[in-house]
Amino acid sequence: MTPAGGRVLFVDLARAAAVVFMIQGHTLSVLLGPEYQGGALFYFWGYLRGLTSCAFLMLAGFSFTLATDRHWSDYQAPSLRLRRRLTRFAGFMVLGYAMRIPTRPLSEMGRTTAAQWQAFTAVDILQLVAVTLTALQVMAWLTRDRRRLGIWALGAAGAIVLLTPLAWRVNAAGLLPVGLAAYLSAATGSLFPLFPWAAYILAGAALGAWFVARPAPRAGRAFLAVGGGMVAAATILHHIPVAPYGHIDFWTTSPNLFLAKAGSVLMLLSLAVWITRSRSALPGVVSVLSRESLTIYVIHVCILYGSIWNNGLIQAIGPHLGLAATAGWMAVLIASMALMAWTWHECKRRSVHLSALIRVGVAVGLFYAIA
């Protein structure tokens, strides 16, 4: 499961699978006609699709703990590795907001309407990851201990899950600036507010702390048992006629939803562990899809949903296609994203200077296009 390079194979496999599910899920949402979006099979597939973001977030927390454990001393004091980590987190934040810029040129930002400003400050997955991983780094500094880091992460995850129904009831926008209120609930349009989504990253970090302290061969059985127990607990608790929060929506704020989704992800991770149990490496395309998941996320979102720089397929085509045409677009997007990721990965591997020059060139070009 863990090759000589230190990468955990089942994490790479799970992340690559999540990338494929992400692309197909977004393509369905953007292009498939509403007359096809119904029935038990579609809703079951929708539940599986909903696990994609949960899997990405849990794997982000899991990978954070593994990387921190591997270079513990570097992350406990000022170091080049720590500066690179914090710079990467800051990059997530900048990129997340850049994808939501509401006006061009940028000089018009001072004239945005309240609705445009609210859309700009809405929290998406990149801002969520940046804030939560930074919080985990602070926990690592405060705990000074690998085991306590896992305990703190698990406790924070539990607290966020239990406080989510309350956080969503508070009129945070009336108490805080809209940019801060956006981190607490979906009331201002956030897709991934800290409540409850940060709990998935924190739970993944706690899982990673457990993983590094125990023999890897036990992981698959443990993931399956714990995940199955969480799903069973969610089902039982949902049907118990006790409502400590009053009426809440199961599909948004219920703690039982977290149990069901996180448990389902653990069960799927157990399958990834089983598949990679006797492997020393994964096929190249699988590794590339995993390692370039951020690049794939940004580019495919711009292609499908559009951005300040371009119109997407949702504007050009919209949800009007049949099953065959939508499947064709899925295949094209998955293949093109894999090819792009492979090319970019090879560019970085073969020439650090060229890849850095391309990054700078792209950043300058994008800024110039909206300046």
N, C-alpha and C positions, 0 to 999 in steps of 0.2 A: 504493500500500500504506500510505502514511502521510499522513493528511489534515493540514490546517493546524493542527488542535488538538494535534498531536503524538502521538496514539494510533496504534499500529501496527495496521492493519486485520486482518492475518492472525492476530494474537494475539487480538483480540476475537472473530473468527470461530471460531478453534480453541477458545477458552474457552467460548463459547456452545454449540458442539457438544458439548464435554465435559460441560456442565451437563445437556443433554438425555440424553446417555448415562448420566450418573450417576443421574438420576431413574429412567430405565427399568431400569437394572441393579439398583438397590436394590429397585424394585418387583417385579421378577422374583424376586429372592432372598427377599422377604418373603411374596409371595402365590402364586406359581406352585407347583402341586402337584408332589411329587417324581417322579410317574410321567411328567411331561413334561420333566424335567430330565435328558436323556440324548441320546446320538447325536452324530455328528460335527458337525452344524450347531450344536447347542447348545454344544458345547465350543469351537468356533471363535468363536462369539458371546461365550462366556465369556472367551476370550483378549482379544478386542477390548474387552470391558467392563473387563478388568483394566488396559487401557492408560489408562483414564480418570484414575485417581489419578496415574499417571506423567505424563500430559499436564498436569494441574493443577500438579503440583510443578515440572516443567520450565518451564512458563509463569510460575510465581511467581518463579523465579530469573531468567528472561529479563526479566520486567518490572522486577524489582529493579535489574538492571544498566542498563536503558534509563533508568529514572527517576533513578538515581544519576548517570549520565553527563549527563543533561539539566540537573541542578542540582548539579553536582559540588562547587562551593565551599560550598553550603549544607550538604552532608552531611559536610564535612571539619572543621567547627567548630560550636560551639553555635549553634543557630538555631531559629526557630519551625518550619521544615520538618523539621529533625532531631527536635525534640521530638515533633512529630506522628507521625513514623514510629515512634519508639521506643514512644510511647503506644499506637499501633495494634498493634505486636507484643505488647506487654504485654496488650492486650485480647484478642488471639488466645489467649494462654496462659490467662487467666482464664476465657474462654468455653469453652475446651476442657475444663478441669477442672469447670466448672459443669455441663456436660452429663453429667458422670459422678458427680455427687453421689449417694451411695448411700442416704441416709436423710433422712427428714423427720419432725419439724422438725430444723433444723440443730443444735440442742442435743444431738441424739442422735449426732452425729459422734464424740464421745469414746467411744462404746460400740460402734463398728463392729467387726465380726469381722475376722479376718485376711483372709478371702476378700473381704469388702466393701472393705477398705482397698486390697487389691491391685487390685481392679477400678477403684477410684477413681483410683489412681496410674498406671494403664495409659496409655501414650502414644498419642494419636490424631493425626489429621492436623493439627489446629490447633496443638497443642503442638509438633509437628515443625516446622511452618512458622515458628512464633515463634522457636524456638531457632536454626534454621538461618539464617533471614534476619538475626537479630541477629549471628550469627557472620560473615555476609557484610559487615555494616556494620562490624564490628571489622576485618575484612580491608581494607575500603576505607580505614579510618584508618591501618592499619599500612603499606599499600603506597604510599599517596599518589600512585598512578599508575593510570590506567584499564587500560592493557595488563597491568600486573602483577596487578591485581585478577583479570582473566580467567585468567591463568596460575595464580595461587594457587587459584582456585575449581576449575579443571580438575584440578590436582594433588590437592586435597583430595577431590574426587569419586573419582578413581582410587584413592586410599589407602583410602577407606571401602569401595569395592567389593571391593578385594583383602583387606581385613581382616574383612569380614563373616563368612566361615566360621569364623574364629578367635573373633570376638566372641560368636558364638552358642554356641560350645563352652564358654566360660568361665562358671562358676557365679557370675555377678555378684551374684545375690541373696544369696549367702553371704558376699560381700565388702563390699557396699554396702547402704545403706538401700534398701528396695524401690522408693521413688520415684525414685531415681537409677538403679538397676539396670534399671528399665523403659525407659530411654532407649537401652540397649545391645542388647537382643534382644527376641524375642517370648516369652521364657521365663516372664515374669510376666503375660502376656496382652496386651501392647502390640500394636496393629494397625499402627502406623507408627513403630517404633524408628528411631533415627538410622542404624543399620546394617541395611539398606542404603539406606533411603529418603532420607536427606539427600543422597545422591549425585545423585539426580535434580534436586533444587533447585540444587545446586552446578554440575552439568553445564549446566543451563539458564542459570545466571548466566554461565558461560564462553561459552556460545553467544551470549548477548546482547552480551558484550564483543566477540566476533568480528563480530556484525551491525553494531554502531555504527561499526566501523572500515572497513567495506567498502560499496560501492554496493548498495543494496537489491535491484535487479533480479537479482543473482547468487544471492540467498538460496535461491530455490526449487530451482535446480539443485544447489546445494551441499548443502542439506538432503537431497535425494533421494539424491545420491551417497554422502554420509557415512552416512546412515541405512541404505541398502542394504548398504554395506560392513560396518556393524556387525552387521546381521542375518546376513549371510553368514559373518562371522568367528565369531559365536556358534554357528552351525550346525557349522562346521568344527571349532572347538575342542571342542565337546561330543562329537564323534565320535572325537577323537584319544585313544588309549588311554594317556593320561598323567594321573595324579591327584595333583597336588602337595598337596592338602588331605586326601587319603584319600577316603572315601566322603562325599559331600555331596548334599543334595537339590537337584535342578536348580530346582524351583519355589519355593524359599525363599531359599537363600543363595549359589547359584552365581553367580560373576561373569559367566558366559555369559548368565544370565537378564537381568542389567542391560543387556548389549549388545543382546540381542534386543528388549527392551521400549523402551529409549531409542532404538534404531535405528528401531523401528516408529513411535514418536511423531514422529521427524524426518521420516519418509516421509509421514506424515499432515500434518505442518506444511507440507511442500512442496506438497501439494494445496491447503491453505488459502492459501498464497502465490499459487498459480496462479489460484485463484478471485478473489482480490482484486487481481490485478496491475494492472487498469485501472480500478479503482473509487476514488472519492474519499470514499465514505461507505458504511455498511452500513444495512440496514433497521433501523428503530428498535427492534424487538423483539430483534434479534440483539445490538445494542449494550447493551440493558438487561440481557439474560441474562448477558452478560459482566461488566458493571460491578457487578451485584448478586449475583454468584455466591456470596459468603460468606453473605448473608442467605438465599438459596435453600437452600444446604447445611444451615444450622442448622434452618430450619423444616421442610424435607422429611424430615430425619432424625428430628425429633421426631414428625412425623405417622406415619412408617412404623415406627420402632423404639420410640417412646415415650421418656419421660424422667421425671425426678423429679416433673415437673409434670403429666404426662398419660400415659395408655395409648395405645399406637400401634396401627396396623393389624395388626402382628404378634401383638399380644395379642388384638385383637378378631376377627380373621379367620384369620391364620396362613397357612402355605403349603398351601392346600387348593383353590385356584381353578384353573379350566381356562385355556386359552390366550385365549379370547375375553374372559372376565371380567377376566383380568389385563391384557390390552391395553386394556380399557376404563378400568381404574384408572390405567394409565399415561397415557392421554390426559387424564383428569381432573386428575391431579397435574401434568403438564407445563403444561396450560392454566392451572390455578389458580396455579402458581408464576410463570408468565409475567405473569399479571394482577397478582399481588401485587407482583412486582418492578417492573413498570411504574408502579403506583400509588405505591410507596415512592420510586422514582427521581424521579417528577414532584413528589412532596411535597418532597423535598430540594432540587430545582431551583427550585421556586417560593417556598419559605419556609424559610430556614435556621433561623429561630427555632422554627417549628412542628415541624420534624423533630427539632430538639434536644429540645424539650419531650416529643415522643413517645418518644424514646430514654430519657430520664430516667423517664418514666412507666412504660414497659415494664420497665425495670430495677428500679424500686421495687416494682412489682406482682409481679414474679417473686420478688424477695427476700421480700416480705411473705407470699407464698403458701407458702413453706417455712420461714419463720423460726419 
